[in-house]
């Protein structure tokens, strides 16, 4: 059940300020082992944004030596919070995603070397989010979160071929790179929270940008076959321990 927690991944931090024309935003995320602080991998993002709405995106994953681990593509054409997406992890032979989003259902799949391809479907409900789309949901409701309201939503988890009740709330104020920030906790809205560790997210309450994520990753540790537990930080400048041979953003 540890795998139930929301995928990162790729909680993309931009969906930024509205603009008159569509924009492409590119940035890095720097991932560290949550317990040891060891540098694990880098996420390289491209996001297509229009009037503050996240349209589509692409994420590439690179290990600490700069070797490519996999990629994810996603589109919000069918729903602003439930993307059609495919995550592929090369070295461990795993993929998952959402293949179709309709007004009444969400079709999902996962595929691994040992179990082959599996599919599932869950009913489409409101509010619902999936994968990185839950960042967009939090982004759109940030004033309510800042004011102390608890948000409840259903999360469609392709890795489990199922959906679950979740909740998000502000748990405190903090700082990131010397600037004021807030922390949110996202966890199951059921007794599953006794089995699943929460996600702790740090946001800039003004820009609503995601600054840091702490929790389970969607990148699998090849040594254990289980997802990493990470701290993914979106620093304004690359940290000293980041690989020097990452692909350029432009």
TIFI-938609 format. One record per residue (C-alpha): residue number from 1; residue in one letter; x, y, z. Coordinates in Angstrom, 3 decimals. Layout:
N
     n   res         xx         yy         zz
   NUM     A          X          Y          Z
...
END
This chain:
250
     n   res         xx         yy         zz
     1     X      0.000      0.000      0.000
     2     X      2.996      2.300      0.183
     3     X      2.744      2.571     -3.616
     4     X     -0.658      4.243     -3.235
     5     X      0.757      7.678     -2.498
     6     X      0.463     10.265     -5.240
     7     X      3.002     10.060     -8.011
     8     X      5.286     12.875     -8.294
     9     X      5.963     13.225     -9.609
    10     X      5.989     15.371    -11.411
    11     X      4.134     17.783     -9.495
    12     X      5.032     20.440    -11.891
    13     X      5.727     23.743    -10.369
    14     X      4.906     26.153    -13.016
    15     X      1.261     26.513    -14.221
    16     X      2.363     30.055    -13.485
    17     X      1.009     33.491    -14.101
    18     X     -1.550     33.979    -16.838
    19     X     -0.318     35.292    -20.169
    20     X     -2.019     36.559    -23.306
    21     X     -0.294     33.912    -25.417
    22     X      0.523     30.254    -24.830
    23     X      3.923     29.764    -23.214
    24     X      6.405     26.936    -22.875
    25     X      8.133     26.785    -19.510
    26     X     11.227     24.660    -18.857
    27     X     12.921     23.905    -15.549
    28     X     14.678     21.269    -13.444
    29     X     13.695     19.380    -10.300
    30     X     16.445     17.989     -8.045
    31     X     15.669     14.744     -6.214
    32     X     17.268     13.571     -2.948
    33     X     16.737     10.494     -0.782
    34     X     14.333     11.611      1.916
    35     X     16.244      9.917      4.750
    36     X     19.922     10.083      3.766
    37     X     19.964     13.265      1.682
    38     X     21.841     11.472     -1.128
    39     X     21.317     12.927     -4.595
    40     X     19.239     10.432     -6.610
    41     X     18.000     11.883     -9.898
    42     X     16.957     14.971    -11.831
    43     X     13.642     15.760    -13.497
    44     X     13.718     17.929    -16.639
    45     X     10.369     19.569    -17.366
    46     X      8.660     21.175    -20.321
    47     X      5.192     22.618    -19.686
    48     X      2.816     24.220    -22.167
    49     X      0.717     26.873    -20.423
    50     X     -2.146     29.028    -21.723
    51     X     -3.813     31.735    -19.611
    52     X     -2.507     30.052    -16.462
    53     X     -3.888     26.648    -17.497
    54     X     -1.592     23.663    -17.942
    55     X     -2.218     22.203    -21.412
    56     X      0.422     19.490    -21.799
    57     X      3.923     18.576    -20.757
    58     X      6.925     16.303    -20.894
    59     X      9.280     15.142    -18.143
    60     X     12.597     13.346    -18.579
    61     X     14.329     11.574    -15.687
    62     X     18.129     11.312    -15.297
    63     X     20.102      9.539    -12.579
    64     X     22.858     11.129    -10.489
    65     X     25.406     10.468    -13.256
    66     X     23.207     11.985    -15.946
    67     X     21.992      8.690    -17.460
    68     X     18.440      8.802    -18.786
    69     X     15.983      6.763    -16.684
    70     X     12.715      7.377    -18.484
    71     X     10.120      9.926    -19.463
    72     X      6.512     11.007    -19.049
    73     X      4.173     12.752    -21.465
    74     X      0.812     14.145    -20.491
    75     X     -2.111     16.127    -21.892
    76     X     -4.947     17.934    -20.146
    77     X     -7.081     18.226    -23.277
    78     X     -9.859     16.050    -21.799
    79     X     -9.839     17.358    -18.210
    80     X     -7.901     20.096    -16.333
    81     X     -7.047     17.792    -13.429
    82     X     -7.050     14.281    -14.931
    83     X     -4.444     14.028    -17.691
    84     X     -4.055     11.407    -20.344
    85     X     -0.453     10.365    -19.676
    86     X      2.204      7.710    -20.124
    87     X      5.123      7.178    -17.746
    88     X      7.902      4.887    -19.003
    89     X     10.862      3.795    -16.851
    90     X     13.489      2.245    -19.097
    91     X     15.821      0.349    -16.795
    92     X     13.152     -1.382    -14.708
    93     X     10.800     -2.184    -17.591
    94     X      7.752     -0.461    -16.140
    95     X      5.099      1.841    -17.576
    96     X      1.758      3.190    -16.432
    97     X     -0.733      5.806    -17.435
    98     X     -4.226      6.945    -18.239
    99     X     -5.309      6.084    -21.778
   100     X     -8.704      7.793    -21.888
   101     X    -10.721     10.312    -19.877
   102     X    -14.437     10.647    -20.568
   103     X    -17.275     12.346    -18.642
   104     X    -18.157      9.068    -16.950
   105     X    -14.903      7.145    -16.692
   106     X    -11.103      7.046    -16.494
   107     X     -9.297      4.182    -18.246
   108     X     -5.878      3.240    -16.845
   109     X     -3.072      0.764    -17.471
   110     X      0.192     -0.474    -16.016
   111     X      2.766     -2.817    -17.508
   112     X      5.760     -4.618    -16.031
   113     X      8.144     -7.353    -17.055
   114     X      6.794     -9.893    -14.609
   115     X      3.038     -9.226    -14.851
   116     X      2.634     -7.915    -18.387
   117     X     -0.046     -5.357    -19.223
   118     X     -2.987     -4.779    -16.879
   119     X     -5.906     -2.401    -17.391
   120     X     -8.631     -0.911    -15.248
   121     X    -11.385      1.682    -15.208
   122     X    -12.831      3.903    -12.474
   123     X    -15.889      6.123    -12.513
   124     X    -15.264      9.791    -13.227
   125     X    -16.370     11.929    -10.297
   126     X    -16.055     15.603     -9.313
   127     X    -13.680     16.703     -7.936
   128     X    -11.114     14.230     -9.236
   129     X     -7.394     14.499     -9.998
   130     X     -4.709     12.150    -11.264
   131     X     -0.929     12.156    -11.483
   132     X      0.464     15.703    -11.694
   133     X     -3.047     17.036    -12.233
   134     X     -3.521     17.230     -8.498
   135     X     -0.991     20.093     -8.520
   136     X     -3.317     21.973    -10.882
   137     X     -6.192     21.263     -8.503
   138     X     -4.241     22.662     -5.552
   139     X     -3.091     25.620     -7.668
   140     X     -6.665     26.564     -8.539
   141     X     -7.749     26.303     -4.887
   142     X     -4.704     27.884     -3.252
   143     X     -6.601     30.825     -1.663
   144     X     -8.862     28.337      0.143
   145     X     -5.879     26.314      1.347
   146     X     -4.067     29.439      2.559
   147     X     -7.211     30.397      4.477
   148     X     -7.148     27.053      6.297
   149     X     -9.789     25.100      4.379
   150     X     -9.352     21.344      3.933
   151     X     -9.866     20.255      0.319
   152     X    -11.228     16.803     -0.453
   153     X    -10.956     15.082     -3.810
   154     X    -10.776     11.673     -5.456
   155     X     -7.392     10.601     -6.798
   156     X     -7.184      8.166     -9.731
   157     X     -4.006      6.107     -9.287
   158     X     -2.949      4.312    -12.468
   159     X     -0.299      2.382    -10.558
   160     X     -3.093      0.789     -8.510
   161     X     -5.758      0.735    -11.268
   162     X     -8.114      2.284     -8.733
   163     X     -9.207      5.572     -7.158
   164     X     -9.109      6.790     -3.562
   165     X    -10.391      9.631     -1.392
   166     X     -7.715     12.209     -0.511
   167     X     -7.551     15.473      1.365
   168     X     -5.197     18.451      1.405
   169     X     -4.690     21.128      4.039
   170     X     -2.205     23.740      5.165
   171     X     -0.048     22.637      8.096
   172     X      2.204     25.650      8.601
   173     X      4.371     28.481      7.367
   174     X      8.001     28.043      6.378
   175     X     10.711     29.493      4.131
   176     X     12.314     28.332      0.908
   177     X     15.502     29.972     -0.351
   178     X     14.961     32.678      2.268
   179     X     11.441     33.602      1.114
   180     X      8.073     33.001      2.841
   181     X      6.305     29.786      1.887
   182     X      3.574     27.487      3.165
   183     X      3.478     23.736      3.693
   184     X      0.562     21.521      2.698
   185     X     -0.147     17.934      3.715
   186     X     -1.841     15.615      1.217
   187     X     -3.019     12.248      2.525
   188     X     -5.768      9.632      2.136
   189     X     -9.114     10.760      3.536
   190     X     -9.678      7.334      5.075
   191     X     -8.001      4.820      7.364
   192     X     -5.492      4.240      4.542
   193     X     -3.571      7.183      5.975
   194     X     -2.445      4.761      8.699
   195     X     -0.685      2.728      5.986
   196     X      0.402      5.434      3.539
   197     X      2.851      8.201      4.371
   198     X      1.555     11.722      3.606
   199     X      2.992     14.052      1.009
   200     X      4.405     17.329      2.306
   201     X      4.392     20.105     -0.291
   202     X      5.983     23.543     -0.027
   203     X      4.385     26.324     -2.082
   204     X      4.888     30.000     -2.696
   205     X      1.433     31.264     -1.648
   206     X      1.632     34.292     -3.945
   207     X      2.792     32.750     -7.232
   208     X      1.358     29.321     -6.246
   209     X      4.524     27.674     -7.575
   210     X      5.498     24.340     -6.086
   211     X      8.888     24.747     -4.404
   212     X      9.481     21.346     -2.810
   213     X      7.875     17.921     -2.583
   214     X      8.503     15.281      0.097
   215     X      7.106     11.794     -0.287
   216     X      6.958      8.784     -2.552
   217     X      8.371      9.093     -6.063
   218     X      7.120      7.607     -9.310
   219     X     10.716      6.597    -10.129
   220     X     11.554      3.040     -9.079
   221     X     14.772      2.111     -7.295
   222     X     16.209     -0.727     -9.436
   223     X     17.949     -2.203     -6.401
   224     X     14.699     -2.728     -4.476
   225     X     11.985     -2.659     -7.144
   226     X     10.128     -0.080     -5.072
   227     X      9.621      3.678     -5.595
   228     X     12.085      6.031     -3.960
   229     X     11.042      8.234     -1.061
   230     X     12.354     11.623     -2.052
   231     X     12.709     15.304     -1.441
   232     X     12.248     16.970     -4.824
   233     X     13.404     20.586     -4.705
   234     X     12.868     23.204     -7.392
   235     X     15.818     25.476     -6.689
   236     X     16.286     28.701     -8.599
   237     X     19.922     27.654     -9.266
   238     X     21.367     24.140     -9.715
   239     X     22.789     22.703     -6.463
   240     X     26.468     21.767     -6.366
   241     X     25.698     18.026     -6.377
   242     X     23.502     18.111     -9.489
   243     X     24.943     16.417    -12.620
   244     X     26.858     18.772    -14.892
   245     X     25.898     16.955    -18.096
   246     X     22.121     17.415    -18.072
   247     X     20.447     18.430    -21.339
   248     X     19.939     22.185    -21.709
   249     X     16.494     23.609    -21.048
   250     X     16.362     25.525    -24.326
END
